[in-house]
Amino acid sequence: MADTDSTAPRLRIVGGNPTPEEVAVVIAVLSRRAAAAPPQRQFSLWARKSRMTRPSQRPGFGAWRASVMPR
């Protein structure tokens, strides 16, 4: 595999004429913000809100009673 990804610029200045110090500040702010991002919370399938919803009614013996009676 070619190692082209590591040589490609990840930041491109499209306008203006920034000084090296200004570019360094932008890179420092962006890297600090990326490092401070909170990690994504992973929920287990047991904690999903959709598990608490009422299942659909199935037609069959006593289904009419189950449709009007509270659980």
CHARMM-style PDB file with segment names, atoms N, HN, CA, C and O in Angstrom:
ATOM      1  N   MET     1       0.831  -1.184   0.000  1.00  0.00      PROA
ATOM      2  CA  MET     1       0.000   0.000   0.000  1.00  0.00      PROA
ATOM      3  C   MET     1       0.875   1.247   0.000  1.00  0.00      PROA
ATOM      4  O   MET     1       1.908   1.310   0.666  1.00  0.00      PROA
ATOM      5  N   ALA     2       0.443   2.199  -0.742  1.00  0.00      PROA
ATOM      6  HN  ALA     2      -0.396   2.148  -1.283  1.00  0.00      PROA
ATOM      7  CA  ALA     2       1.173   3.469  -0.772  1.00  0.00      PROA
ATOM      8  C   ALA     2       0.872   4.261   0.487  1.00  0.00      PROA
ATOM      9  O   ALA     2      -0.220   4.172   1.048  1.00  0.00      PROA
ATOM     10  N   ASP     3       1.827   5.015   0.912  1.00  0.00      PROA
ATOM     11  HN  ASP     3       2.714   5.087   0.457  1.00  0.00      PROA
ATOM     12  CA  ASP     3       1.679   5.799   2.134  1.00  0.00      PROA
ATOM     13  C   ASP     3       1.264   7.235   1.788  1.00  0.00      PROA
ATOM     14  O   ASP     3       1.830   8.192   2.316  1.00  0.00      PROA
ATOM     15  N   THR     4       0.280   7.379   0.903  1.00  0.00      PROA
ATOM     16  HN  THR     4      -0.180   6.601   0.474  1.00  0.00      PROA
ATOM     17  CA  THR     4      -0.129   8.709   0.452  1.00  0.00      PROA
ATOM     18  C   THR     4      -1.005   9.415   1.467  1.00  0.00      PROA
ATOM     19  O   THR     4      -1.053  10.645   1.477  1.00  0.00      PROA
ATOM     20  N   ASP     5      -1.697   8.678   2.321  1.00  0.00      PROA
ATOM     21  HN  ASP     5      -1.657   7.679   2.313  1.00  0.00      PROA
ATOM     22  CA  ASP     5      -2.584   9.305   3.300  1.00  0.00      PROA
ATOM     23  C   ASP     5      -1.822  10.145   4.314  1.00  0.00      PROA
ATOM     24  O   ASP     5      -2.320  11.181   4.755  1.00  0.00      PROA
ATOM     25  N   SER     6      -0.628   9.716   4.690  1.00  0.00      PROA
ATOM     26  HN  SER     6      -0.224   8.875   4.332  1.00  0.00      PROA
ATOM     27  CA  SER     6       0.119  10.460   5.697  1.00  0.00      PROA
ATOM     28  C   SER     6       0.739  11.729   5.129  1.00  0.00      PROA
ATOM     29  O   SER     6       1.051  12.653   5.879  1.00  0.00      PROA
ATOM     30  N   THR     7       0.921  11.785   3.805  1.00  0.00      PROA
ATOM     31  HN  THR     7       0.667  11.035   3.195  1.00  0.00      PROA
ATOM     32  CA  THR     7       1.508  12.981   3.209  1.00  0.00      PROA
ATOM     33  C   THR     7       0.461  13.979   2.738  1.00  0.00      PROA
ATOM     34  O   THR     7       0.796  15.130   2.456  1.00  0.00      PROA
ATOM     35  N   ALA     8      -0.785  13.571   2.646  1.00  0.00      PROA
ATOM     36  HN  ALA     8      -1.058  12.636   2.874  1.00  0.00      PROA
ATOM     37  CA  ALA     8      -1.849  14.476   2.203  1.00  0.00      PROA
ATOM     38  C   ALA     8      -2.160  15.473   3.319  1.00  0.00      PROA
ATOM     39  O   ALA     8      -2.242  15.089   4.486  1.00  0.00      PROA
ATOM     40  N   PRO     9      -2.333  16.755   2.968  1.00  0.00      PROA
ATOM     41  CA  PRO     9      -2.642  17.742   4.009  1.00  0.00      PROA
ATOM     42  C   PRO     9      -4.046  17.538   4.554  1.00  0.00      PROA
ATOM     43  O   PRO     9      -4.981  17.283   3.795  1.00  0.00      PROA
ATOM     44  N   ARG    10      -4.193  17.645   5.838  1.00  0.00      PROA
ATOM     45  HN  ARG    10      -3.434  17.852   6.455  1.00  0.00      PROA
ATOM     46  CA  ARG    10      -5.501  17.511   6.470  1.00  0.00      PROA
ATOM     47  C   ARG    10      -6.174  18.862   6.669  1.00  0.00      PROA
ATOM     48  O   ARG    10      -7.364  18.931   6.977  1.00  0.00      PROA
ATOM     49  N   LEU    11      -5.413  19.931   6.494  1.00  0.00      PROA
ATOM     50  HN  LEU    11      -4.447  19.875   6.244  1.00  0.00      PROA
ATOM     51  CA  LEU    11      -5.931  21.283   6.639  1.00  0.00      PROA
ATOM     52  C   LEU    11      -5.419  22.099   5.467  1.00  0.00      PROA
ATOM     53  O   LEU    11      -4.228  22.086   5.156  1.00  0.00      PROA
ATOM     54  N   ARG    12      -6.336  22.811   4.819  1.00  0.00      PROA
ATOM     55  HN  ARG    12      -7.303  22.821   5.071  1.00  0.00      PROA
ATOM     56  CA  ARG    12      -5.948  23.603   3.662  1.00  0.00      PROA
ATOM     57  C   ARG    12      -6.444  25.027   3.852  1.00  0.00      PROA
ATOM     58  O   ARG    12      -7.622  25.235   4.144  1.00  0.00      PROA
ATOM     59  N   ILE    13      -5.584  25.990   3.694  1.00  0.00      PROA
ATOM     60  HN  ILE    13      -4.627  25.821   3.457  1.00  0.00      PROA
ATOM     61  CA  ILE    13      -5.933  27.403   3.780  1.00  0.00      PROA
ATOM     62  C   ILE    13      -6.397  27.828   2.390  1.00  0.00      PROA
ATOM     63  O   ILE    13      -5.637  27.738   1.426  1.00  0.00      PROA
ATOM     64  N   VAL    14      -7.653  28.294   2.284  1.00  0.00      PROA
ATOM     65  HN  VAL    14      -8.270  28.367   3.067  1.00  0.00      PROA
ATOM     66  CA  VAL    14      -8.191  28.632   0.967  1.00  0.00      PROA
ATOM     67  C   VAL    14      -8.231  30.130   0.714  1.00  0.00      PROA
ATOM     68  O   VAL    14      -8.469  30.546  -0.419  1.00  0.00      PROA
ATOM     69  N   GLY    15      -8.008  30.942   1.715  1.00  0.00      PROA
ATOM     70  HN  GLY    15      -7.814  30.604   2.636  1.00  0.00      PROA
ATOM     71  CA  GLY    15      -8.040  32.380   1.501  1.00  0.00      PROA
ATOM     72  C   GLY    15      -7.188  33.103   2.517  1.00  0.00      PROA
ATOM     73  O   GLY    15      -6.868  32.571   3.580  1.00  0.00      PROA
ATOM     74  N   GLY    16      -6.830  34.318   2.177  1.00  0.00      PROA
ATOM     75  HN  GLY    16      -7.090  34.750   1.313  1.00  0.00      PROA
ATOM     76  CA  GLY    16      -6.035  35.112   3.099  1.00  0.00      PROA
ATOM     77  C   GLY    16      -4.564  34.763   3.020  1.00  0.00      PROA
ATOM     78  O   GLY    16      -4.131  33.980   2.174  1.00  0.00      PROA
ATOM     79  N   ASN    17      -3.813  35.360   3.917  1.00  0.00      PROA
ATOM     80  HN  ASN    17      -4.164  35.996   4.604  1.00  0.00      PROA
ATOM     81  CA  ASN    17      -2.374  35.129   3.977  1.00  0.00      PROA
ATOM     82  C   ASN    17      -1.986  35.000   5.449  1.00  0.00      PROA
ATOM     83  O   ASN    17      -1.394  35.919   6.015  1.00  0.00      PROA
ATOM     84  N   PRO    18      -2.318  33.853   6.081  1.00  0.00      PROA
ATOM     85  CA  PRO    18      -2.043  33.716   7.509  1.00  0.00      PROA
ATOM     86  C   PRO    18      -0.552  33.543   7.781  1.00  0.00      PROA
ATOM     87  O   PRO    18       0.199  33.003   6.969  1.00  0.00      PROA
ATOM     88  N   THR    19      -0.165  34.014   8.935  1.00  0.00      PROA
ATOM     89  HN  THR    19      -0.775  34.452   9.595  1.00  0.00      PROA
ATOM     90  CA  THR    19       1.217  33.829   9.372  1.00  0.00      PROA
ATOM     91  C   THR    19       1.370  32.419   9.930  1.00  0.00      PROA
ATOM     92  O   THR    19       0.367  31.784  10.257  1.00  0.00      PROA
ATOM     93  N   PRO    20       2.579  31.917  10.046  1.00  0.00      PROA
ATOM     94  CA  PRO    20       2.771  30.588  10.646  1.00  0.00      PROA
ATOM     95  C   PRO    20       2.233  30.514  12.075  1.00  0.00      PROA
ATOM     96  O   PRO    20       1.775  29.456  12.507  1.00  0.00      PROA
ATOM     97  N   GLU    21       2.285  31.620  12.806  1.00  0.00      PROA
ATOM     98  HN  GLU    21       2.657  32.479  12.455  1.00  0.00      PROA
ATOM     99  CA  GLU    21       1.758  31.628  14.175  1.00  0.00      PROA
ATOM    100  C   GLU    21       0.241  31.465  14.167  1.00  0.00      PROA
ATOM    101  O   GLU    21      -0.307  30.753  15.009  1.00  0.00      PROA
ATOM    102  N   GLU    22      -0.441  32.115  13.230  1.00  0.00      PROA
ATOM    103  HN  GLU    22       0.004  32.693  12.546  1.00  0.00      PROA
ATOM    104  CA  GLU    22      -1.898  31.993  13.143  1.00  0.00      PROA
ATOM    105  C   GLU    22      -2.310  30.577  12.767  1.00  0.00      PROA
ATOM    106  O   GLU    22      -3.287  30.051  13.301  1.00  0.00      PROA
ATOM    107  N   VAL    23      -1.582  29.964  11.864  1.00  0.00      PROA
ATOM    108  HN  VAL    23      -0.788  30.391  11.430  1.00  0.00      PROA
ATOM    109  CA  VAL    23      -1.868  28.577  11.492  1.00  0.00      PROA
ATOM    110  C   VAL    23      -1.629  27.656  12.681  1.00  0.00      PROA
ATOM    111  O   VAL    23      -2.394  26.717  12.901  1.00  0.00      PROA
ATOM    112  N   ALA    24      -0.580  27.915  13.447  1.00  0.00      PROA
ATOM    113  HN  ALA    24       0.042  28.678  13.269  1.00  0.00      PROA
ATOM    114  CA  ALA    24      -0.292  27.101  14.630  1.00  0.00      PROA
ATOM    115  C   ALA    24      -1.400  27.233  15.661  1.00  0.00      PROA
ATOM    116  O   ALA    24      -1.757  26.248  16.307  1.00  0.00      PROA
ATOM    117  N   VAL    25      -1.954  28.432  15.830  1.00  0.00      PROA
ATOM    118  HN  VAL    25      -1.664  29.233  15.305  1.00  0.00      PROA
ATOM    119  CA  VAL    25      -3.050  28.628  16.787  1.00  0.00      PROA
ATOM    120  C   VAL    25      -4.285  27.862  16.338  1.00  0.00      PROA
ATOM    121  O   VAL    25      -4.949  27.227  17.158  1.00  0.00      PROA
ATOM    122  N   VAL    26      -4.601  27.910  15.058  1.00  0.00      PROA
ATOM    123  HN  VAL    26      -4.062  28.426  14.392  1.00  0.00      PROA
ATOM    124  CA  VAL    26      -5.768  27.183  14.545  1.00  0.00      PROA
ATOM    125  C   VAL    26      -5.593  25.684  14.755  1.00  0.00      PROA
ATOM    126  O   VAL    26      -6.529  25.004  15.177  1.00  0.00      PROA
ATOM    127  N   ILE    27      -4.421  25.170  14.467  1.00  0.00      PROA
ATOM    128  HN  ILE    27      -3.661  25.722  14.123  1.00  0.00      PROA
ATOM    129  CA  ILE    27      -4.160  23.740  14.652  1.00  0.00      PROA
ATOM    130  C   ILE    27      -4.238  23.365  16.126  1.00  0.00      PROA
ATOM    131  O   ILE    27      -4.771  22.309  16.465  1.00  0.00      PROA
ATOM    132  N   ALA    28      -3.715  24.213  17.005  1.00  0.00      PROA
ATOM    133  HN  ALA    28      -3.282  25.072  16.729  1.00  0.00      PROA
ATOM    134  CA  ALA    28      -3.769  23.925  18.441  1.00  0.00      PROA
ATOM    135  C   ALA    28      -5.203  23.909  18.938  1.00  0.00      PROA
ATOM    136  O   ALA    28      -5.569  23.040  19.729  1.00  0.00      PROA
ATOM    137  N   VAL    29      -6.023  24.856  18.492  1.00  0.00      PROA
ATOM    138  HN  VAL    29      -5.726  25.562  17.850  1.00  0.00      PROA
ATOM    139  CA  VAL    29      -7.422  24.909  18.932  1.00  0.00      PROA
ATOM    140  C   VAL    29      -8.189  23.698  18.424  1.00  0.00      PROA
ATOM    141  O   VAL    29      -8.952  23.090  19.174  1.00  0.00      PROA
ATOM    142  N   LEU    30      -7.996  23.341  17.163  1.00  0.00      PROA
ATOM    143  HN  LEU    30      -7.376  23.835  16.553  1.00  0.00      PROA
ATOM    144  CA  LEU    30      -8.712  22.192  16.610  1.00  0.00      PROA
ATOM    145  C   LEU    30      -8.291  20.884  17.271  1.00  0.00      PROA
ATOM    146  O   LEU    30      -9.137  20.031  17.540  1.00  0.00      PROA
ATOM    147  N   SER    31      -7.010  20.715  17.534  1.00  0.00      PROA
ATOM    148  HN  SER    31      -6.322  21.408  17.316  1.00  0.00      PROA
ATOM    149  CA  SER    31      -6.564  19.477  18.174  1.00  0.00      PROA
ATOM    150  C   SER    31      -7.022  19.408  19.624  1.00  0.00      PROA
ATOM    151  O   SER    31      -7.350  18.329  20.117  1.00  0.00      PROA
ATOM    152  N   ARG    32      -7.049  20.535  20.307  1.00  0.00      PROA
ATOM    153  HN  ARG    32      -6.782  21.412  19.907  1.00  0.00      PROA
ATOM    154  CA  ARG    32      -7.530  20.563  21.695  1.00  0.00      PROA
ATOM    155  C   ARG    32      -9.016  20.228  21.754  1.00  0.00      PROA
ATOM    156  O   ARG    32      -9.463  19.491  22.633  1.00  0.00      PROA
ATOM    157  N   ARG    33      -9.769  20.773  20.816  1.00  0.00      PROA
ATOM    158  HN  ARG    33      -9.406  21.372  20.102  1.00  0.00      PROA
ATOM    159  CA  ARG    33     -11.205  20.507  20.786  1.00  0.00      PROA
ATOM    160  C   ARG    33     -11.485  19.039  20.464  1.00  0.00      PROA
ATOM    161  O   ARG    33     -12.392  18.442  21.045  1.00  0.00      PROA
ATOM    162  N   ALA    34     -10.725  18.459  19.555  1.00  0.00      PROA
ATOM    163  HN  ALA    34      -9.988  18.944  19.084  1.00  0.00      PROA
ATOM    164  CA  ALA    34     -10.913  17.050  19.211  1.00  0.00      PROA
ATOM    165  C   ALA    34     -10.564  16.152  20.389  1.00  0.00      PROA
ATOM    166  O   ALA    34     -11.210  15.125  20.597  1.00  0.00      PROA
ATOM    167  N   ALA    35      -9.549  16.528  21.161  1.00  0.00      PROA
ATOM    168  HN  ALA    35      -9.025  17.362  20.992  1.00  0.00      PROA
ATOM    169  CA  ALA    35      -9.155  15.718  22.318  1.00  0.00      PROA
ATOM    170  C   ALA    35     -10.158  15.847  23.452  1.00  0.00      PROA
ATOM    171  O   ALA    35     -10.301  14.924  24.254  1.00  0.00      PROA
ATOM    172  N   ALA    36     -10.861  16.984  23.536  1.00  0.00      PROA
ATOM    173  HN  ALA    36     -10.744  17.734  22.885  1.00  0.00      PROA
ATOM    174  CA  ALA    36     -11.796  17.213  24.630  1.00  0.00      PROA
ATOM    175  C   ALA    36     -13.195  16.699  24.328  1.00  0.00      PROA
ATOM    176  O   ALA    36     -14.079  16.810  25.178  1.00  0.00      PROA
ATOM    177  N   ALA    37     -13.421  16.146  23.154  1.00  0.00      PROA
ATOM    178  HN  ALA    37     -12.703  16.056  22.463  1.00  0.00      PROA
ATOM    179  CA  ALA    37     -14.748  15.645  22.807  1.00  0.00      PROA
ATOM    180  C   ALA    37     -15.107  14.481  23.720  1.00  0.00      PROA
ATOM    181  O   ALA    37     -14.288  13.587  23.936  1.00  0.00      PROA
ATOM    182  N   PRO    38     -16.327  14.483  24.259  1.00  0.00      PROA
ATOM    183  CA  PRO    38     -16.713  13.380  25.141  1.00  0.00      PROA
ATOM    184  C   PRO    38     -16.845  12.084  24.339  1.00  0.00      PROA
ATOM    185  O   PRO    38     -17.255  12.111  23.179  1.00  0.00      PROA
ATOM    186  N   PRO    39     -16.509  10.977  24.941  1.00  0.00      PROA
ATOM    187  CA  PRO    39     -16.634   9.706  24.224  1.00  0.00      PROA
ATOM    188  C   PRO    39     -18.104   9.371  23.985  1.00  0.00      PROA
ATOM    189  O   PRO    39     -18.977   9.760  24.761  1.00  0.00      PROA
ATOM    190  N   GLN    40     -18.358   8.659  22.921  1.00  0.00      PROA
ATOM    191  HN  GLN    40     -17.649   8.343  22.291  1.00  0.00      PROA
ATOM    192  CA  GLN    40     -19.717   8.246  22.613  1.00  0.00      PROA
ATOM    193  C   GLN    40     -20.175   7.211  23.633  1.00  0.00      PROA
ATOM    194  O   GLN    40     -19.472   6.241  23.914  1.00  0.00      PROA
ATOM    195  N   ARG    41     -21.369   7.435  24.183  1.00  0.00      PROA
ATOM    196  HN  ARG    41     -21.941   8.223  23.954  1.00  0.00      PROA
ATOM    197  CA  ARG    41     -21.892   6.475  25.153  1.00  0.00      PROA
ATOM    198  C   ARG    41     -22.492   5.288  24.420  1.00  0.00      PROA
ATOM    199  O   ARG    41     -23.254   5.449  23.466  1.00  0.00      PROA
ATOM    200  N   GLN    42     -22.147   4.117  24.869  1.00  0.00      PROA
ATOM    201  HN  GLN    42     -21.528   3.986  25.643  1.00  0.00      PROA
ATOM    202  CA  GLN    42     -22.683   2.903  24.289  1.00  0.00      PROA
ATOM    203  C   GLN    42     -23.783   2.375  25.201  1.00  0.00      PROA
ATOM    204  O   GLN    42     -23.556   2.140  26.388  1.00  0.00      PROA
ATOM    205  N   PHE    43     -24.952   2.194  24.649  1.00  0.00      PROA
ATOM    206  HN  PHE    43     -25.135   2.385  23.685  1.00  0.00      PROA
ATOM    207  CA  PHE    43     -26.064   1.660  25.417  1.00  0.00      PROA
ATOM    208  C   PHE    43     -26.214   0.179  25.114  1.00  0.00      PROA
ATOM    209  O   PHE    43     -26.062  -0.261  23.974  1.00  0.00      PROA
ATOM    210  N   SER    44     -26.510  -0.564  26.142  1.00  0.00      PROA
ATOM    211  HN  SER    44     -26.633  -0.207  27.067  1.00  0.00      PROA
ATOM    212  CA  SER    44     -26.760  -1.976  25.912  1.00  0.00      PROA
ATOM    213  C   SER    44     -28.176  -2.144  25.376  1.00  0.00      PROA
ATOM    214  O   SER    44     -29.010  -1.246  25.493  1.00  0.00      PROA
ATOM    215  N   LEU    45     -28.429  -3.286  24.798  1.00  0.00      PROA
ATOM    216  HN  LEU    45     -27.751  -4.015  24.703  1.00  0.00      PROA
ATOM    217  CA  LEU    45     -29.767  -3.532  24.276  1.00  0.00      PROA
ATOM    218  C   LEU    45     -30.792  -3.619  25.400  1.00  0.00      PROA
ATOM    219  O   LEU    45     -31.981  -3.407  25.162  1.00  0.00      PROA
ATOM    220  N   TRP    46     -30.361  -3.924  26.610  1.00  0.00      PROA
ATOM    221  HN  TRP    46     -29.395  -4.096  26.804  1.00  0.00      PROA
ATOM    222  CA  TRP    46     -31.279  -4.008  27.735  1.00  0.00      PROA
ATOM    223  C   TRP    46     -31.758  -2.631  28.169  1.00  0.00      PROA
ATOM    224  O   TRP    46     -32.842  -2.516  28.740  1.00  0.00      PROA
ATOM    225  N   ALA    47     -30.993  -1.601  27.918  1.00  0.00      PROA
ATOM    226  HN  ALA    47     -30.112  -1.694  27.454  1.00  0.00      PROA
ATOM    227  CA  ALA    47     -31.351  -0.259  28.364  1.00  0.00      PROA
ATOM    228  C   ALA    47     -32.060   0.556  27.287  1.00  0.00      PROA
ATOM    229  O   ALA    47     -32.371   1.723  27.524  1.00  0.00      PROA
ATOM    230  N   ARG    48     -32.321   0.001  26.141  1.00  0.00      PROA
ATOM    231  HN  ARG    48     -32.069  -0.947  25.948  1.00  0.00      PROA
ATOM    232  CA  ARG    48     -32.978   0.752  25.071  1.00  0.00      PROA
ATOM    233  C   ARG    48     -34.398   1.107  25.460  1.00  0.00      PROA
ATOM    234  O   ARG    48     -35.103   0.303  26.070  1.00  0.00      PROA
ATOM    235  N   LYS    49     -34.815   2.311  25.107  1.00  0.00      PROA
ATOM    236  HN  LYS    49     -34.242   2.964  24.612  1.00  0.00      PROA
ATOM    237  CA  LYS    49     -36.172   2.767  25.418  1.00  0.00      PROA
ATOM    238  C   LYS    49     -37.220   1.974  24.651  1.00  0.00      PROA
ATOM    239  O   LYS    49     -38.351   1.841  25.119  1.00  0.00      PROA
ATOM    240  N   SER    50     -36.872   1.449  23.498  1.00  0.00      PROA
ATOM    241  HN  SER    50     -35.953   1.557  23.118  1.00  0.00      PROA
ATOM    242  CA  SER    50     -37.855   0.718  22.707  1.00  0.00      PROA
ATOM    243  C   SER    50     -38.281  -0.584  23.382  1.00  0.00      PROA
ATOM    244  O   SER    50     -39.319  -1.142  23.028  1.00  0.00      PROA
ATOM    245  N   ARG    51     -37.511  -1.073  24.334  1.00  0.00      PROA
ATOM    246  HN  ARG    51     -36.668  -0.620  24.621  1.00  0.00      PROA
ATOM    247  CA  ARG    51     -37.910  -2.291  25.040  1.00  0.00      PROA
ATOM    248  C   ARG    51     -39.075  -2.035  25.966  1.00  0.00      PROA
ATOM    249  O   ARG    51     -39.805  -2.961  26.319  1.00  0.00      PROA
ATOM    250  N   MET    52     -39.263  -0.760  26.372  1.00  0.00      PROA
ATOM    251  HN  MET    52     -38.670  -0.007  26.085  1.00  0.00      PROA
ATOM    252  CA  MET    52     -40.341  -0.453  27.302  1.00  0.00      PROA
ATOM    253  C   MET    52     -41.674  -0.209  26.602  1.00  0.00      PROA
ATOM    254  O   MET    52     -42.701  -0.078  27.268  1.00  0.00      PROA
ATOM    255  N   THR    53     -41.676  -0.146  25.288  1.00  0.00      PROA
ATOM    256  HN  THR    53     -40.842  -0.253  24.747  1.00  0.00      PROA
ATOM    257  CA  THR    53     -42.930   0.093  24.584  1.00  0.00      PROA
ATOM    258  C   THR    53     -43.786  -1.156  24.626  1.00  0.00      PROA
ATOM    259  O   THR    53     -43.290  -2.276  24.749  1.00  0.00      PROA
ATOM    260  N   ARG    54     -45.056  -0.938  24.522  1.00  0.00      PROA
ATOM    261  HN  ARG    54     -45.460  -0.029  24.422  1.00  0.00      PROA
ATOM    262  CA  ARG    54     -45.996  -2.045  24.590  1.00  0.00      PROA
ATOM    263  C   ARG    54     -45.967  -2.812  23.272  1.00  0.00      PROA
ATOM    264  O   ARG    54     -45.993  -2.200  22.204  1.00  0.00      PROA
ATOM    265  N   PRO    55     -45.914  -4.120  23.329  1.00  0.00      PROA
ATOM    266  CA  PRO    55     -45.905  -4.895  22.086  1.00  0.00      PROA
ATOM    267  C   PRO    55     -47.255  -4.799  21.381  1.00  0.00      PROA
ATOM    268  O   PRO    55     -48.273  -4.518  22.013  1.00  0.00      PROA
ATOM    269  N   SER    56     -47.258  -5.030  20.087  1.00  0.00      PROA
ATOM    270  HN  SER    56     -46.431  -5.258  19.574  1.00  0.00      PROA
ATOM    271  CA  SER    56     -48.510  -4.969  19.343  1.00  0.00      PROA
ATOM    272  C   SER    56     -49.412  -6.131  19.752  1.00  0.00      PROA
ATOM    273  O   SER    56     -48.941  -7.190  20.168  1.00  0.00      PROA
ATOM    274  N   GLN    57     -50.697  -5.907  19.626  1.00  0.00      PROA
ATOM    275  HN  GLN    57     -51.079  -5.047  19.289  1.00  0.00      PROA
ATOM    276  CA  GLN    57     -51.672  -6.942  19.975  1.00  0.00      PROA
ATOM    277  C   GLN    57     -51.737  -7.981  18.862  1.00  0.00      PROA
ATOM    278  O   GLN    57     -51.709  -7.647  17.677  1.00  0.00      PROA
ATOM    279  N   ARG    58     -51.823  -9.224  19.257  1.00  0.00      PROA
ATOM    280  HN  ARG    58     -51.847  -9.495  20.219  1.00  0.00      PROA
ATOM    281  CA  ARG    58     -51.950 -10.300  18.288  1.00  0.00      PROA
ATOM    282  C   ARG    58     -53.399 -10.780  18.293  1.00  0.00      PROA
ATOM    283  O   ARG    58     -53.970 -11.019  19.357  1.00  0.00      PROA
ATOM    284  N   PRO    59     -53.990 -10.919  17.116  1.00  0.00      PROA
ATOM    285  CA  PRO    59     -55.358 -11.432  17.094  1.00  0.00      PROA
ATOM    286  C   PRO    59     -55.379 -12.892  17.538  1.00  0.00      PROA
ATOM    287  O   PRO    59     -54.457 -13.658  17.259  1.00  0.00      PROA
ATOM    288  N   GLY    60     -56.417 -13.245  18.212  1.00  0.00      PROA
ATOM    289  HN  GLY    60     -57.166 -12.622  18.438  1.00  0.00      PROA
ATOM    290  CA  GLY    60     -56.552 -14.608  18.676  1.00  0.00      PROA
ATOM    291  C   GLY    60     -57.593 -14.663  19.779  1.00  0.00      PROA
ATOM    292  O   GLY    60     -58.314 -13.692  20.011  1.00  0.00      PROA
ATOM    293  N   PHE    61     -57.671 -15.788  20.454  1.00  0.00      PROA
ATOM    294  HN  PHE    61     -57.086 -16.577  20.267  1.00  0.00      PROA
ATOM    295  CA  PHE    61     -58.657 -15.957  21.507  1.00  0.00      PROA
ATOM    296  C   PHE    61     -58.418 -14.929  22.617  1.00  0.00      PROA
ATOM    297  O   PHE    61     -57.317 -14.859  23.163  1.00  0.00      PROA
ATOM    298  N   GLY    62     -59.428 -14.139  22.952  1.00  0.00      PROA
ATOM    299  HN  GLY    62     -60.323 -14.196  22.508  1.00  0.00      PROA
ATOM    300  CA  GLY    62     -59.333 -13.146  24.005  1.00  0.00      PROA
ATOM    301  C   GLY    62     -58.662 -11.850  23.584  1.00  0.00      PROA
ATOM    302  O   GLY    62     -58.389 -11.001  24.433  1.00  0.00      PROA
ATOM    303  N   ALA    63     -58.389 -11.675  22.295  1.00  0.00      PROA
ATOM    304  HN  ALA    63     -58.612 -12.364  21.606  1.00  0.00      PROA
ATOM    305  CA  ALA    63     -57.712 -10.461  21.849  1.00  0.00      PROA
ATOM    306  C   ALA    63     -58.583  -9.229  22.049  1.00  0.00      PROA
ATOM    307  O   ALA    63     -58.064  -8.151  22.340  1.00  0.00      PROA
ATOM    308  N   TRP    64     -59.897  -9.369  21.897  1.00  0.00      PROA
ATOM    309  HN  TRP    64     -60.318 -10.245  21.661  1.00  0.00      PROA
ATOM    310  CA  TRP    64     -60.782  -8.221  22.097  1.00  0.00      PROA
ATOM    311  C   TRP    64     -60.713  -7.749  23.539  1.00  0.00      PROA
ATOM    312  O   TRP    64     -60.787  -6.548  23.800  1.00  0.00      PROA
ATOM    313  N   ARG    65     -60.574  -8.663  24.467  1.00  0.00      PROA
ATOM    314  HN  ARG    65     -60.514  -9.639  24.255  1.00  0.00      PROA
ATOM    315  CA  ARG    65     -60.496  -8.305  25.878  1.00  0.00      PROA
ATOM    316  C   ARG    65     -59.160  -7.618  26.186  1.00  0.00      PROA
ATOM    317  O   ARG    65     -59.114  -6.664  26.961  1.00  0.00      PROA
ATOM    318  N   ALA    66     -58.099  -8.098  25.588  1.00  0.00      PROA
ATOM    319  HN  ALA    66     -58.137  -8.874  24.958  1.00  0.00      PROA
ATOM    320  CA  ALA    66     -56.781  -7.517  25.817  1.00  0.00      PROA
ATOM    321  C   ALA    66     -56.668  -6.118  25.221  1.00  0.00      PROA
ATOM    322  O   ALA    66     -55.827  -5.329  25.653  1.00  0.00      PROA
ATOM    323  N   SER    67     -57.502  -5.802  24.238  1.00  0.00      PROA
ATOM    324  HN  SER    67     -58.186  -6.443  23.887  1.00  0.00      PROA
ATOM    325  CA  SER    67     -57.406  -4.493  23.611  1.00  0.00      PROA
ATOM    326  C   SER    67     -58.021  -3.395  24.463  1.00  0.00      PROA
ATOM    327  O   SER    67     -57.682  -2.225  24.284  1.00  0.00      PROA
ATOM    328  N   VAL    68     -58.923  -3.739  25.393  1.00  0.00      PROA
ATOM    329  HN  VAL    68     -59.198  -4.690  25.539  1.00  0.00      PROA
ATOM    330  CA  VAL    68     -59.572  -2.709  26.209  1.00  0.00      PROA
ATOM    331  C   VAL    68     -59.159  -2.764  27.672  1.00  0.00      PROA
ATOM    332  O   VAL    68     -59.410  -1.813  28.412  1.00  0.00      PROA
ATOM    333  N   MET    69     -58.550  -3.824  28.096  1.00  0.00      PROA
ATOM    334  HN  MET    69     -58.347  -4.596  27.495  1.00  0.00      PROA
ATOM    335  CA  MET    69     -58.172  -3.962  29.499  1.00  0.00      PROA
ATOM    336  C   MET    69     -56.762  -3.416  29.717  1.00  0.00      PROA
ATOM    337  O   MET    69     -55.865  -3.685  28.918  1.00  0.00      PROA
ATOM    338  N   PRO    70     -56.562  -2.654  30.787  1.00  0.00      PROA
ATOM    339  CA  PRO    70     -55.207  -2.180  31.071  1.00  0.00      PROA
ATOM    340  C   PRO    70     -54.318  -3.328  31.530  1.00  0.00      PROA
ATOM    341  O   PRO    70     -54.805  -4.332  32.051  1.00  0.00      PROA
ATOM    342  N   ARG    71     -53.066  -3.179  31.341  1.00  0.00      PROA
ATOM    343  HN  ARG    71     -52.670  -2.364  30.918  1.00  0.00      PROA
ATOM    344  CA  ARG    71     -52.124  -4.222  31.771  1.00  0.00      PROA
ATOM    345  C   ARG    71     -51.651  -3.972  33.164  1.00  0.00      PROA
ATOM    346  OT1 ARG    71     -50.854  -4.746  33.693  1.00  0.00      PROA
TER     347      ARG     71
END
